[in-house]
């Protein structure tokens, strides 16, 4: 490979995307993940050539200091020196890598690295990484080790969308030997990360112990493995396209903007059991991807499907993986972020509500899901108001209450002559069990008089012309 061939390779990979993005954004830039190792050093050399040919294109090198090596500061200085040599701007990002239980140090470092890159990527920007053909072989072998399907065996693509930007690997068809020869021929200085010799890491084990033996027996194995990965990628694209066509039939979108709490998207289970197991797995995995969640393992996915389809209608299905949960309500499955379901403390809300009753504040804002409700004290209007509490009444707001507590909502039909249990009212209002603990309930002494955003007990409506508590929907959180 010559410098001209390297520049041509980089142009072919990046320039079509640059021109396409330039139609949307006036100034997309090329961002190189720059470690200072031989692979990224060669790509930095190529980027400097491209910057000289196209001076109107903004380029940036980003070096991530993980703090995992005693040589990390030396590597930073190397990258600073080389960036000056290439006449390219450099940004050094320092990150902390915390390895938790059952977590891979490699995976955690990679996650921290890409989070650092994200801070510099605008829509339409192009992130360049120096992955090469031997990296592709390692990725394919790791996918086999993990028992992955076509998507995993497709390994890495030369070009793919990355959030609001692009991820490009220009060197993916170039071998490690070619890269090292290029660096030597062009006297490129680079660092050597001592951790690359630690074969306790899976990639290093493959790189040091396995791939050299494979190449000794089959010299072209990296090339042929890349061809297999590309074929798997083509097959996966066909699968993805078909899933995209079929998935909308199974999605359950919020039906009303007036609903108190609506999950962003659900998955209908009606008729789902009649599909083949393969299509069940493909469609539900497609749903989880649609929700932008980290995908579960094959075993976890099968457990989800088994529980969702085998459980009785009134069963409280809950499957958790990582930070996510899958639950079921009214024959619809919902994928949720577990952090959104944490228990809530009503202490401050109660204090604010008492200030409203006492006239110390004019209104109180209450958040429920993605909605905001405003509670204010005013004269009776065309919609129902909650009567102010009698003197010496203990007023509390609570998140959640026993399902046996009864209330008599103002929306109850005239045929209903008595209060109804709270658990029945939740069902009547189509509130799923996991959201019932997030709706503030107003109590006068021990009597439930209102559920904010849902109802007021008929017996505690403010008489016409008298002051009362008005509850109105203010805005969604997204609208700020």
Buried (B, 14 or more C-beta within 10 A) or exposed (E): BEEEEBBBBBBEBBBEBBEEBBEEEEEBBBBBBBBBBBBBBBBBBBBBBBBEEBEEBEBBBBBBBBBBBEBBEEBBEBBBEBBEEBEBBBBBBEBEBEEEEEEEBBEBBEBBBBEBBEEBBEEBBBBBBBBBBBBBBBBBBBBEEEEBBBBBBBBBBBBEEBEEBBBBBBBBBBBBEBBBEBBEEBEBEBBEBEBEEEBEBBBBBBBBEBBEEBBEEEEEBBBEBBEBBBEBBEBBBEBBEBBEEEBEEBBBEEEEEEBBBBBEBBBBBEEBEEBEEEBBBBBBBBBBBBBEBEBBEBEBBBBBBEBBBEEEEEEEBBBBBEEBBBBBBEBBBBBBEBEEBEEBEBEEBBEBBBEBBEEEBEBBEBBBBBBBBBBBBEEBEEEBBBBBBEEEEEBBBBBBBEBEBBBBBBEBEEEEEEBBBBBEBBBBBBBBBBBBBBBBBBBBEEBBBBBBBBBBBBEBBBEEEEBBBBBEBBEEEEEE
